[in-house]
Amino acid sequence: MSLMGTLCAQGPWARQSVPYNNGGTLTPRDIAADPFGNTYLMGDFGGQVQVGDFQLEDFNKVSDIGPLVLLKYSPQGNVIWAKPFSAKGSSRGYGVATDPQGRAYICGSYDQTNSFTLLDLGNGVQLEGNPSESVFVAMLDSAGNTQWASRILATDEPGTQYIRPKDIVADAGGNVYITGKMLAPVNANGQVFNQNNPGKDQAFVAKFDASGSLLWFRQTETVNQNGFAGGENLVLTSNGGVVVSGTYEQSVRWGADTLPLIANGGINLFIVSFGPDGALNWWQMAASGGSGNQQPHELGIDQQGNIYTTLRAAGQISLKDSSFFFEIDRYLLKFNANGQRVFVRPLYKKSTSFSAGIDVHSLYTRPDGQTFLTGTYGFQPPVFGSDTLPIDPAGFNPRNYLAVYDANGHMLGGSSLFEEHLSQFYEIKSNTLIQRPDGHLQLTGTFEGQVVFLGDSLDSQGGQDQGFLLSFRPEALFDA
């Protein structure tokens, strides 16, 4: 993404995609840092965009080089390489993870048309197309050369059924986990899953070994033909297992464990822990008694194995072990490594009785349990600890925040992410927050308009969204 000013490695920086010629857009969907401070960004693009010195072009034609792309950034924010992958224009790159050797693991979805039947991942690695949206998983070395790729195929009613990944993690041994949702029987190397849930989205978790072979596949099953579910986020545990979060409606089963039926007609949160062999360790759930739907935004895990996530409140909230009545709309929720609730604490305080609340976009937890959140707030200023945040002086647009909490869930402070907004109308949507080994936080997402981040200007140059990548120490925001 283009350089916005000359910055040293220790300083903050902001990068963006830039449209050229006929214009285009880049949508980052996930980022991951390797042990050497490099950052990998997975996403998709359309039209013509430039990132650093690399020009990407895709118009949904067979001869184009997209629409999927994996980018690698240095700690200084320079684009080391860009790897576009040829596929149909409806393909999406959803996740990226790294391992201690600096290898990258990616996941996404793809299908085919009559004239475009291959997903070309480079280095001679290709996957045959499939009439319905299907999953791909691939591993690349640190130079961006694809080493292997695997797929899980949706098998019924071409064009209407799908399996779609949403997140990916990799362990030190190169084993890979993905989660997502599916609306079809699916086929993984001749093994068929999800044959008993017609017309109902179901969540799944799959594990692959270091060569891309499927080790196991776990999924939800509908109860009484009414339950829906979808996986959203993953974190690795110290024993080589994973914790997954997602949403469900009505009632579903994970193996022999049934998540309870909630008579609210809304979307509920689940959190499930699996061991390295796919055995279910524990599960938790949260449901709003009112009309509010749960929205899982990343999972955090500390060095003790405690799990952190956020909870959307709307009146009466039901957890697995208790119920509460909440007066504000967002809470921080912590479970210990055995799935027992540790606390539920408010994410912010209202500045007035009329405060409209906040949205949460992403979450990151450090090994010591300190947790960072990003999101947006509206036209009444929220209070984080002793920090009352400013609102948009023009009164047109929501603003973005970064908030920080200690391991006990107490608010330490908050700050606006962008100190100036140079256009009357702007929109910023962040989606992934991570930390590099040197302590810098990194945030990605899309934006439209003109904004300033710690002295660096971002300009979408028109009405199309562009991707951004920010790198900063949180102290720089709170001291600004």
C-alpha positions, 0 to 999 in steps of 0.5 A: 500500500502506498507510503504516506510519509517517511517513517522509521521502523519504531514509529507508527505508519499507515498504508492504503490501496490506491485506485488507478486508471479505471479505478478499483478497490481492495478489501482486506479480510485478515492479517497475521504477523510472523516471528520476524515482524513481517505482516501478511494481509489476505483479501480480495480486489476488483478493478485496478489498485496499487499496493506499494510498488505492485499494481493489481488488475482484475475485471472478472475475466479469465486472463486477469490475475485476481481477485484473491491476493496475499500481501507481505509487509516488512516491519517498516510497512514496505510491501515485500511481495504481492501474490494474486491468485487467479479465480472467478470474481466471486471468490473471497480470501477470508483468513491468514495465519503464520507459524514460527518458521514464517510460513503463511496459511490462507483460506478462502472460498471459490467456485467456477464458471464454464470458462473458468474452472481452476483456482491457480495458487501459483508455483504449479499448485491448482485446484479444480473448480466446483459448481458450488462455493467451496473451501480452499486451504493453502500453505506458502513459504516465506517467499510466497511460493505455494507448497500445497493446497487442499479443498472441501467441496459443496456437493449439492444443487450447484449455485445455491449450496456452499461451504465458506471458511471464516478464520484460520490458525496454524500451530508450531507443527504446521497443523491447520484449523479452519472454521466457518459455515456450510449449507450443503453436504460437503466432500473432503477427500472422499469423506462426506459430512453434513448430510442430515441438515437440509436447508440449515446453515451449520458450523464446522471446524476442520483440522489439516496436518502439515501436508494439507491432509484432513485429520478431522471434521466437526460440525453442528447438527440441527435439533428438530430441523430448526437450528442454524449455526456458523463458525466465526473465530478461532484461537489456539490453546497451549495443548494444541487444540482450539477454541471456536466462537460463532452464532446459532439460532434455535437449537443445535448440537455439537456432538452429544452436547446440545446448545439450549433453545432460546425463545428469543428468535435472535442470534446467540453466541457459542464458544466451544473448546476442542482438543488436538484430537477433535474431542469437545472439552467444554462449551458456553453460550450467551443469548439476549432476552430482547431483540439484540443479536450476538456478534462475535468479534474475534477471540482473545486468549492469554498465556493462562488459557483464559478466553476473552470475547465481547457480549452484546446486551439487550435487557435480559442476557442468558449465559450457560450458568446464569442470567443478568439484566444489562443496562448498556449494550456491550460487555467484556466476557472472560472464561478460564481455560476450563470454560468457567465464567470469570467475569462480565464487565461493561466495555464503557460508561455512558456520558449521558443517559441518552448515549446511543452505545458503541459497536465492536469490530475487533479484539486482541488479547496480549499474553498478560491478559491486557485486551484491546478493542476497536470499533465505532461510536455515534453522536454521544461520547462514550467514556473509557476509564477517565477518557471521554472521547470526542464526537464528529464535530460536523455531526455526520459520521460515527468515529472509531475508537481504541479501548484497553482493559486489564486482565480483570476487565477494568477499563484503562482508557480509550482514544479516537483512532483517527485524529482528523477527518478531512472530508465531510463524509467518511466511513471506516470499517476495521476488521482485524487487530493483532500484535507484532512481536515488537509490541506494535498493534496492527489494524486493517479494514476498509475506508472511504473519504479522507482521514489522518492517523498519527500524522499520516493522511489516508485518501480513498480518492473517490467513492470506492472503499480502499483497504488500509493497514495501520501499525502503532504502539498504543501509547502513541494514541493515548499520548497524542 
